[in-house]
Each structure stands twice: as structure tokens, then as C-alpha cells.
Amino acid sequence: MNGKRLLIYSHDSYGLGHLRRCQTIANHLTAVHEDLAVLIVTGSPVVGSFDLHPRVDFIRVPGIVKLDNSTYASSVDGIAAEDMMEIRSVIILETARRFRPDVFLVDKEPLGLKGEVSEALAFLRREGTRNVLGIREILDDTARLKDEWERKGAIEAVETLYDDIWVFGPEEVYRPLDGLGLSERVMSRVGYTGYLRRTIGSDEDEAPEGPVEPYLLVHAGGGGDGAVVMDWVISAYEHDPALPCRARIVFGPFLSVEEKTSFRDRIAAVPKLSAETFVTNMEAMVKGASGLVTMGGYNTFCEMLSFDKPTLMVPRTKPRLEQYIRATRAEELGLLRVMLPEGERDPARMAAALRELPNQPPPSAAHLPGLLSGLEEIDRRFAAAVRERREAPALLDIA
């Protein structure tokens, strides 16, 4: 094996956050390493819509529908969720056997969805592959996360199946693994990368012809739970038609049909509002905006920092506290402002915040260096992992 190989697992079957992070990492590493091939294994139904580097490809495993925080169903009628999970596990293991990566990067879930990558992790560890767990800088409240990881067997997996852990954020902002009871040996293998800088593609870099009217960008990632933010913004424009800046709302592919239809009817009655369902050039839209109104997702946070945009964040608090912790911590650091949708969502309060948003200080005004070092640090750590893999023989040669 001469060229480098990276296998990435993204458990997304719903939402866009994990897959977008994996796409960003894969595209950056293949642009830097001319001999690198990347395979992304994912359950996302929209993976084919993403702009991937020519040496980045994907394998889509059959979909699983998330019913609640711990229950899943098969996306195919007549196939039980347990059988679908077994099919997914077999595909992942066989991909690992055939692809033989130097590095296996598992995004967020140490054993994958319902444990589906456990066999692949064990096989690749015997082969000498460097298994790396990549996690957001914030996963959840410590007590909740500890309970979840103990219940899923994730702590044991981290102790026995992984060589390194990459935290996609700065240590000064948050330490997500503190308090989980992990061994000193594991904690010594934790590396903080900084946030992942986002850029726009070269084909999107050309300025549009003629002047562009200022706009606020309103979006909630995949949109599956973004109705609260969108409804609040639309209500603000209905309440105060004199708001100076128009707003462009991106629903996301997972907003329900009923909510989308209702919002479109209301948006059509407000001249300063417009809507789109899904865009592949979100970075270009962020760059052109005068300000952002978002939830508190990781990718949105990276976009805000990358394009230095004044931001109003409306984080969710269920089923996880991740977004709330990120948003309130960022407000403490002076990077953005937070509004919580608790109780009655007052349109006048949102209208006042939207009126002020373009004049709000951008993140750079907080003068926090090194926030966006993530991709460069990941490149350094990936190169080191490949060297270690090439220098260490496999523990067991399995044909």
C-alpha cells in the first residue's frame, strides 16, 4: 500500500451536522495530501448532495429513522430495525476489510449507532490501523454524558479500541471529557484541534453582478428541529414590518412538510422575507450576510467564526444541552448574543434583537487567537498517525 487511506464513519441518518464536519475534514486532507484516498461511510440520505473532493467518495448504508433519543426504526418497510442494523454492521466491517485504511476516524459515537462499528474497530486495531475518535468540543452536560457512555459501553470502547481522541475545539473553551472517569492513559491521548475553518469553493467565490441588498441569514442546519427559530423570526417581521434588513430563511431538508407549507404561506405575505429549502453553498450565503440567526450547532458556530459574522443564537435545550452550553459559553467569551425561547416567544423582543443584529460586534472583536486552527492541527495529527501506522506492524494478519 503506497498511497494513504482514511476511512471516516459518520452515523448521521438525520440531520447534517456530523456529515458536514466529516466532509470538511475529508476535503481539506485530500487537498493537502496528493496521495490520499478517503471513504466516508454514512447513513445520511443527502450525502450525494455534498461537494466532495475527487478523491473523496462515500458508501451509504441503509437508513435508520430516529424516533427519539434512544429508539430507532428501519427506513424500509418490512425490515426490522435490528435486521437493518445488522446489515449496516456487515457493510461497515466489509468496507474496513477491503479498504484497509491507515486511519479510521469515527465521528462522535465511540461504537457507532447502536454499536455498529464495534467489529470494524476491533478488526482494524488488530490490523494496525490507527483508530481515532473525533468529537465536538461539547457533547452534553457531563452527568448526562457519563450516564449515556456508561450505558452504551462507550467508556470501555474508548479505553480499549482507540489510539487517539481528537476534540474539534480549543481546550480553553471547553473540556468535554472531564468528569467521565476515563483513565489517565486515555486522557493523555486527547488532543484539542481548535474549530474547523470554513471557506467557499472557487466556483462560488465570484461576486454577484450588481449591488446586493443586505440580508440576515436565518437557518437551523438540517432543519429537523429548527421550527422554533423560524417561527420566532417570521413572527418578528409580522409584528414589525419596518425592520430595516430583509431576511433569507433556509428551511433545511428535514423540516416537516406541514411546517414548511405553513411557513411559506406566512413568508409570502411579508415582502422582506424569502425562503429556500436546501442550499449546498451555505458558506457563500453566510459570507454575504449582514448577520446570522441560528441555533447553536457546531457547524453553524464554525461558519460564524470563519466569516466573522454578528450572530444571534437561539439554542435548543432538548434532548441535549450541547447547544445551550456552547451558546452561553460563547456569549461569556463575547463572541455572540443568546436568546432563549423559553415560555412565550415575544415577537417584539425578537424584532428588537434583529434590528440591532447588523450593528452587533463580530466575533473578532473578542480578540481570542487560535480559535480556527482545527484543520491545520488535524492535518498534523493525521500525518503523525499515518507515520505511526506504517512503522508499527499489524498485531494479526487477517487475509
C-alpha positions in Angstrom: 0.0 0.0 0.0 1.7 3.2 -1.2 -1.0 5.9 -1.0 -2.5 7.0 2.3 -6.1 5.8 3.1 -8.6 7.4 5.5 -11.9 5.8 6.4 -14.4 8.0 8.1 -17.6 6.9 9.8 -20.5 9.4 10.2 -23.5 7.9 11.9 -25.9 10.6 10.6 -29.2 9.3 9.3 -31.0 12.5 10.3 -29.5 16.0 10.4 -26.5 17.4 8.6 -24.0 18.3 11.4 -21.8 15.3 11.6 -21.7 14.7 7.9 -20.7 18.4 7.2 -17.9 18.1 9.7 -16.6 14.9 8.1 -16.9 16.5 4.6 -14.8 19.5 5.7 -12.1 17.3 7.2 -12.0 14.9 4.2 -11.9 17.7 1.6 -9.1 19.5 3.5 -6.9 16.5 4.0 -7.2 15.3 0.3 -6.3 18.8 -0.8 -3.2 18.7 1.3 -2.2 15.1 0.7 -2.0 14.3 -3.0 -1.7 10.6 -2.4 -4.7 10.3 0.0 -7.9 8.5 -0.7 -10.9 8.9 1.6 -14.1 6.9 2.0 -16.9 8.2 4.1 -19.4 5.6 5.5 -22.7 7.2 6.4 -26.4 6.7 6.6 -27.3 10.2 5.6 -29.9 10.3 2.7 -28.4 13.6 1.5 -24.7 12.7 1.3 -24.9 12.8 -2.5 -25.7 16.5 -2.4 -22.4 17.4 -0.8 -19.4 18.8 -2.7 -16.7 16.3 -2.2 -13.1 16.3 -3.4 -12.5 14.0 -6.4 -10.5 11.6 -4.1 -13.3 11.5 -1.5 -16.1 9.0 -2.0 -18.8 7.7 0.1 -20.7 4.4 0.9 -24.2 5.0 2.1 -25.5 2.3 4.4 -29.3 1.8 4.6 -31.1 4.4 6.6 -32.3 4.3 10.1 -35.0 6.7 11.4 -34.6 8.2 14.8 -37.8 8.1 16.8 -36.5 9.6 20.0 -33.2 9.9 21.8 -32.7 6.1 22.1 -35.2 4.5 19.7 -34.7 3.8 16.0 -36.7 2.3 13.2 -35.8 0.9 9.8 -36.4 3.3 6.9 -37.5 0.3 4.8 -41.0 -1.1 5.4 -40.9 -4.8 6.3 -37.4 -4.8 7.6 -37.0 -4.7 11.4 -34.6 -2.2 12.9 -32.5 -5.0 14.4 -32.1 -6.6 10.9 -31.2 -3.3 9.3 -28.6 -2.6 12.0 -27.0 -6.0 11.2 -26.9 -5.2 7.5 -25.2 -1.8 8.3 -22.7 -3.5 10.6 -21.8 -6.1 7.9 -21.3 -3.3 5.3 -19.1 -1.3 7.6 -16.9 -4.3 8.5 -16.5 -5.4 5.0 -15.6 -1.9 3.9 -12.9 -1.9 6.6 -11.6 -5.3 5.5 -11.3 -4.3 1.8 -10.2 -0.7 2.2 -7.5 -1.3 4.9 -7.2 2.3 6.0 -4.2 3.9 7.7 -6.5 5.8 9.9 -10.2 5.1 10.9 -11.9 8.3 12.1 -15.1 7.7 13.9 -17.3 10.8 14.4 -18.8 11.3 17.9 -20.2 7.9 18.7 -17.4 5.6 20.1 -19.2 2.4 19.0 -21.2 3.9 16.2 -25.0 3.8 16.1 -26.2 1.0 18.3 -22.7 -0.4 18.4 -22.5 -0.9 14.6 -18.8 -0.1 14.2 -17.5 -2.3 17.1 -16.4 -5.2 14.9 -14.8 -2.9 12.4 -12.9 -1.1 15.2 -11.6 -4.4 16.6 -10.6 -5.8 13.2 -8.7 -2.6 12.2 -7.0 -2.4 15.6 -5.6 -5.9 15.0 -4.5 -4.8 11.6 -2.5 -1.9 12.9 -4.8 0.9 11.7 -4.9 3.9 13.9 -8.4 4.2 15.3 -9.3 7.8 16.1 -12.4 9.1 17.8 -13.3 12.6 16.7 -15.7 14.6 18.9 -17.2 18.1 19.1 -15.8 20.4 21.7 -19.2 20.0 23.6 -21.2 16.8 23.7 -23.6 17.3 26.5 -23.9 18.1 30.2 -21.2 16.0 32.0 -23.6 14.0 34.2 -25.8 13.1 31.2 -22.9 12.2 29.0 -21.3 10.0 31.6 -24.6 8.1 32.1 -25.0 7.7 28.3 -21.5 6.5 27.7 -21.6 4.0 30.6 -24.9 2.7 29.3 -23.7 2.3 25.7 -20.3 0.8 26.7 -18.6 3.8 25.2 -16.1 4.3 28.0 -14.8 0.8 27.7 -14.6 1.3 23.9 -12.5 4.4 24.3 -10.2 2.6 26.8 -9.6 -0.4 24.6 -10.3 0.3 20.9 -8.9 3.8 20.2 -5.4 5.1 19.8 -6.3 8.8 19.9 -9.1 11.2 20.6 -9.4 14.5 18.6 -11.5 17.2 20.1 -12.7 19.6 17.4 -12.3 22.8 19.5 -9.9 24.7 21.7 -9.1 23.4 25.2 -9.6 26.9 26.6 -13.3 26.9 25.5 -14.4 23.5 26.9 -13.1 20.1 28.0 -15.8 17.7 27.1 -14.3 14.5 28.6 -13.5 15.9 32.1 -15.5 14.1 34.8 -16.3 10.9 32.8 -13.9 8.8 34.8 -11.6 8.0 31.9 -8.1 6.7 32.7 -5.0 8.9 32.7 -3.7 6.9 29.8 -6.8 7.8 27.7 -6.7 11.4 28.8 -3.1 11.7 27.7 -4.1 10.7 24.2 -6.7 13.6 23.9 -5.7 16.3 21.6 -7.5 19.6 21.0 -7.5 20.9 17.5 -9.4 24.2 17.5 -12.5 24.9 15.4 -12.7 24.0 11.7 -12.4 26.9 9.4 -14.9 27.1 6.6 -14.3 28.5 3.1 -16.3 28.9 0.0 -15.5 27.0 -3.2 -13.7 28.6 -6.0 -16.8 28.4 -8.2 -18.7 30.3 -5.6 -16.1 33.0 -5.0 -17.1 35.3 -7.8 -19.1 38.4 -6.6 -22.6 38.6 -8.0 -23.3 41.2 -10.6 -24.7 44.5 -9.3 -25.3 45.6 -5.7 -26.5 43.0 -3.2 -29.2 44.1 -0.8 -28.2 43.4 2.8 -29.8 40.4 4.4 -29.9 38.5 7.6 -29.5 34.7 7.2 -31.8 32.5 9.3 -31.0 28.8 9.3 -31.1 25.8 11.6 -28.8 23.2 9.9 -30.9 20.3 8.7 -34.0 22.0 10.0 -35.5 19.0 11.7 -35.9 20.9 15.0 -35.5 24.5 13.6 -39.2 25.4 13.5 -38.9 27.4 16.8 -36.3 29.7 15.4 -38.0 30.2 12.1 -41.4 30.8 13.6 -40.0 33.4 16.0 -38.2 35.3 13.2 -41.3 35.3 11.0 -43.4 36.5 13.9 -41.0 39.4 14.4 -41.4 40.6 10.8 -45.1 40.2 11.0 -45.1 42.3 14.2 -42.7 44.9 12.8 -42.8 45.2 9.0 -40.5 48.2 9.3 -37.5 46.1 10.2 -34.7 47.5 8.0 -33.0 44.3 6.9 -34.6 41.6 4.8 -34.2 38.0 5.9 -33.4 34.9 3.9 -34.6 31.7 5.6 -33.1 28.3 4.8 -35.5 25.6 6.0 -33.1 22.7 5.7 -34.1 19.3 4.2 -35.5 17.8 7.3 -38.1 20.4 8.3 -41.5 18.8 8.1 -43.7 19.3 5.1 -46.5 20.7 7.3 -44.2 23.3 8.9 -42.6 24.2 5.6 -46.0 24.8 4.0 -47.2 26.9 6.9 -44.0 29.0 6.9 -44.1 29.5 3.1 -47.7 30.9 3.3 -46.7 33.4 6.0 -43.4 34.3 4.3 -45.2 35.1 1.1 -47.2 37.7 2.9 -44.1 39.5 4.2 -42.1 41.4 1.4 -38.9 41.4 3.4 -38.8 37.6 3.8 -37.8 34.9 1.4 -37.2 31.1 1.9 -35.2 28.3 0.4 -35.4 24.6 1.4 -31.8 23.5 0.9 -28.6 25.1 -0.3 -25.2 23.4 -1.0 -23.3 26.7 -0.8 -24.2 27.6 2.7 -20.8 29.1 3.3 -21.3 31.6 0.4 -24.7 32.6 1.9 -23.1 33.1 5.3 -20.3 35.2 3.9 -22.8 37.5 2.2 -25.0 38.0 5.2 -25.0 41.1 7.5 -25.8 38.8 10.4 -26.9 35.3 11.4 -29.8 34.0 13.3 -29.2 30.4 14.1 -29.5 27.5 16.6 -26.4 26.5 18.5 -25.0 23.7 16.3 -21.3 23.1 15.9 -21.1 23.7 12.1 -23.0 26.9 12.4 -20.6 28.1 15.1 -17.6 27.3 12.8 -19.3 29.3 10.0 -19.9 32.3 12.3 -16.2 32.3 13.3 -14.9 31.7 9.9 -16.8 34.6 8.2 -16.8 36.8 11.4 -20.5 37.5 11.4 -22.6 39.1 14.1 -24.7 36.3 15.4 -27.9 35.9 17.4 -28.1 32.3 18.7 -31.3 30.5 19.8 -30.0 27.2 21.1 -32.2 24.2 21.8 -32.1 22.6 25.3 -33.5 19.2 24.5 -32.7 16.3 24.1 -29.2 17.5 24.9 -27.7 20.6 26.5 -24.9 20.8 23.9 -26.2 23.8 22.1 -27.1 25.7 25.2 -23.7 25.1 26.7 -22.0 26.2 23.5 -24.1 29.3 23.1 -23.9 30.5 26.7 -20.1 29.8 26.8 -19.6 31.8 23.6 -21.7 34.7 25.0 -19.4 34.7 28.1 -16.4 35.0 25.7 -18.0 37.9 23.9 -18.5 36.0 20.6 -22.2 36.3 20.1 -25.6 37.0 21.8 -28.1 34.5 23.0 -31.9 34.4 23.2 -33.7 31.5 24.8 -37.1 30.5 23.5 -38.4 29.8 27.0 -42.1 30.5 27.7 -43.9 32.8 25.3 -41.8 33.8 22.3 -42.3 37.6 22.2 -42.2 38.9 18.6 -41.3 42.4 19.9 -38.2 41.1 21.7 -37.0 39.2 18.6 -37.7 42.3 16.4 -35.6 44.5 18.7 -32.8 41.9 18.5 -33.0 41.7 14.7 -32.9 45.4 14.4 -29.7 45.6 16.4 -28.0 42.5 14.9 -26.1 44.1 12.0 -24.5 46.6 14.4 -23.5 43.9 17.0 -19.8 43.4 17.4 -18.4 40.4 15.3 -16.6 37.5 16.9 -13.2 39.0 16.1 -14.0 41.9 18.5 -13.4 39.4 21.4 -9.7 39.1 20.4 -9.4 35.4 21.1 -6.5 34.0 19.0 -6.2 30.5 17.6 -9.9 29.6 17.6 -9.8 28.4 14.0 -6.7 26.2 14.0 -8.6 22.9 13.6 -7.9 21.9 10.0 -4.2 22.6 10.3 -3.9 20.7 13.6 -5.9 17.8 12.2 -3.5 17.6 9.2 -0.6 17.5 11.6 -2.2 14.7 13.7 -3.3 12.8 10.7 0.2 12.8 9.2 1.6 11.6 12.6 -1.0 8.8 12.8 -0.1 7.6 9.3 3.6 7.5 10.2 2.9 5.5 13.4 0.7 3.1 11.4 3.4 2.5 8.8 6.0 2.0 11.4 4.0 -0.4 13.6 3.3 -3.9 12.2 -0.2 -5.4 12.4 -0.9 -7.4 15.5 -2.6 -10.1 13.4 -2.5 -10.6 9.7 -6.0 -11.5 8.5 -6.4 -12.0 4.8 
